[in-house]
């Protein structure tokens, strides 16, 4: 941001004793200043919310890391080929297929797992299972928890800053409409003197 741009922004927010500044200009300036202050104050609030999200996810990471295990599964049948996939299914690289695996306590299980399209029977896959031996999603990692926290904080700050920008835009639009209406009324009063009509 250049010095001129910053100077213009400050003059817009604080018209001061400028005799040409209207009530609308002062309202716009007040809303602009309010929006900037709220957006700046929202930074620590968003950071605190992000920290809280991370703390919540941290306990989830610990629980999932303890309760999920990666095991080897062997396909009991060929996985469907990509040719038979519908348009929306073809966007996903895996499909359901029957496989067998051993649970962490040594019992053999059989069921549906996610496998690449066209994988042949006998192909070994790494899958995640829960304490009961059922297939599940991989556990959340500390990096995943941090990413969720950062994303949540940025999203919250973006919503607050966006709401302030929208408020300023609406106030500016309303003030401009009022200005234009006053100018039109003044011209209607002045026009006959200038145009002779």
C-alpha positions in Angstrom: 0.0 0.0 0.0 1.5 3.3 -1.0 1.6 6.4 1.1 -0.9 8.2 -1.2 -3.4 5.3 -0.8 -3.0 5.2 2.9 -3.3 9.0 3.1 -6.5 8.9 1.1 -7.9 6.1 3.3 -7.2 8.1 6.4 -8.8 11.3 4.9 -11.9 9.2 3.9 -12.2 7.7 7.4 -11.6 11.1 9.2 -12.7 14.0 7.1 -12.1 16.3 10.0 -13.1 20.0 9.6 -13.2 19.8 5.8 -16.0 22.2 4.9 -16.9 20.1 1.8 -17.4 17.0 4.0 -21.1 16.1 4.3 -22.9 14.1 6.9 -22.8 11.1 4.6 -19.0 11.5 4.3 -18.7 11.5 8.1 -21.0 8.4 8.4 -19.0 6.6 5.8 -15.8 7.5 7.6 -17.2 6.3 10.9 -18.3 3.0 9.4 -14.9 2.5 7.7 -13.0 3.2 10.9 -15.3 0.8 12.8 -14.8 -1.9 10.2 -11.0 -1.6 10.4 -11.1 -1.7 14.2 -13.4 -4.7 14.3 -11.2 -6.5 11.7 -8.1 -5.8 13.7 -9.7 -6.9 17.0 -11.0 -10.0 15.3 -7.4 -11.3 14.7 -6.8 -12.3 18.4 -10.3 -13.6 18.7 -9.9 -15.8 15.6 -6.5 -16.9 16.9 -8.1 -17.9 20.2 -10.8 -19.8 18.4 -8.2 -21.6 16.2 -6.3 -22.5 19.4 -9.4 -24.0 20.9 -10.1 -25.9 17.7 -6.6 -27.3 17.9 -7.0 -28.3 21.5 -10.2 -30.1 20.7 -8.7 -31.9 17.8 -5.6 -32.8 19.8 -7.6 -35.0 22.1 -9.2 -36.6 19.0 -5.8 -37.2 17.5 -4.6 -38.9 20.6 -7.8 -41.1 20.9 -7.8 -42.0 17.2 -4.0 -42.8 17.2 -4.6 -45.2 20.1 -7.8 -46.8 18.7 -6.8 -47.4 15.1 -4.3 -49.7 13.6 -3.0 -50.2 10.1 -3.2 -53.8 8.9 -2.7 -55.7 5.6 -5.8 -56.8 3.7 -5.8 -59.2 0.7 -8.5 -58.9 -2.0 -10.7 -62.0 -2.2 -12.0 -61.0 -5.6 -11.1 -58.6 -8.4 -12.1 -55.0 -7.8 -14.5 -53.6 -10.4 -12.9 -52.0 -13.4 -13.1 -48.3 -14.3 -15.2 -49.2 -17.4 -18.3 -50.0 -15.3 -18.1 -46.9 -13.1 -20.7 -44.2 -13.5 -19.5 -40.6 -14.3 -19.4 -39.4 -10.7 -17.8 -42.7 -9.4 -15.1 -42.4 -12.0 -13.8 -39.2 -10.3 -12.9 -41.3 -7.3 -9.8 -43.5 -7.7 -11.0 -46.4 -5.4 -14.0 -48.6 -5.2 -15.4 -51.2 -2.8 -14.1 -54.7 -3.0 -14.2 -57.8 -0.7 -11.0 -58.5 1.2 -9.8 -60.5 4.2 -7.5 -59.2 7.0 -6.5 -60.0 10.5 -7.6 -57.8 13.4 -5.0 -56.5 15.9 -5.9 -59.4 18.2 -5.3 -62.0 15.4 -8.9 -62.8 14.3 -9.5 -63.1 10.6 -12.2 -60.8 9.1 -13.8 -60.5 5.7 -15.6 -57.5 4.4 -15.7 -54.5 2.0 -12.6 -52.3 1.8 -11.6 -49.5 -0.6 -9.4 -50.8 -3.4 -8.0 -49.3 -6.7 -10.2 -49.9 -9.7 -9.2 -53.1 -11.5 -7.1 -54.5 -8.7 -6.8 -58.2 -9.0 -7.7 -60.9 -6.3 -4.7 -61.5 -4.1 -3.5 -57.9 -4.1 -2.3 -56.8 -0.7 -3.6 -53.4 0.6 -2.9 -51.4 3.7 -6.1 -50.5 5.6 -7.0 -48.9 8.9 -9.2 -50.8 11.4 -10.7 -49.8 14.7 -10.5 -51.7 18.0 -13.3 -54.1 16.8 -11.4 -54.8 13.6 -13.8 -53.0 11.3 -12.3 -50.9 8.5 -12.2 -47.2 9.3 -10.7 -43.9 8.1 -7.0 -43.2 8.9 -6.5 -41.5 12.3 -6.2 -37.7 12.4 -2.7 -36.5 12.6 -1.2 -33.5 14.5 -0.7 -31.8 11.1 -4.3 -32.4 10.2 -5.4 -30.9 13.5 -3.2 -27.8 13.0 -4.5 -27.4 9.4 -8.1 -27.5 10.6 -7.3 -25.0 13.4 -5.6 -22.6 11.0 -8.4 -22.9 8.4 -11.0 -22.4 11.1 -9.3 -19.2 12.4 -8.8 -17.8 8.9 -12.4 -18.6 7.9 -13.7 -16.9 11.0 -11.6 -13.8 10.5 -12.5 -13.7 6.8 -16.2 -13.8 7.7 -15.8 -11.0 10.2 -13.7 -8.8 7.8 -16.1 -9.6 4.9 -19.1 -8.6 7.0 -17.4 -5.3 7.8 -16.5 -4.7 4.1 -20.1 -5.5 3.2 -21.5 -3.1 5.8 -19.2 -0.4 4.6 -20.2 -1.1 1.0 -23.9 -0.9 1.8 -23.5 2.3 3.8 -21.4 3.9 1.0 -24.1 2.8 -1.5 -26.9 4.3 0.6 -25.0 7.6 1.2 -24.3 7.9 -2.6 -28.0 7.4 -3.3 -28.9 10.1 -0.9 -26.2 12.4 -2.3 -27.4 11.9 -5.9 -31.0 12.5 -4.8 -30.0 15.8 -3.1 -28.0 16.8 -6.1 -31.0 16.1 -8.3 -33.3 18.2 -6.1 -30.8 21.0 -6.0 -30.5 20.9 -9.8 -34.2 21.0 -10.2 -34.3 24.2 -8.1 -31.3 25.7 -9.9 -31.9 24.6 -13.5 -34.6 27.1 -14.3 -32.2 30.0 -13.5 -29.5 28.5 -15.8 -31.5 27.2 -18.6 -34.4 29.7 -18.7 -37.0 27.0 -18.6 
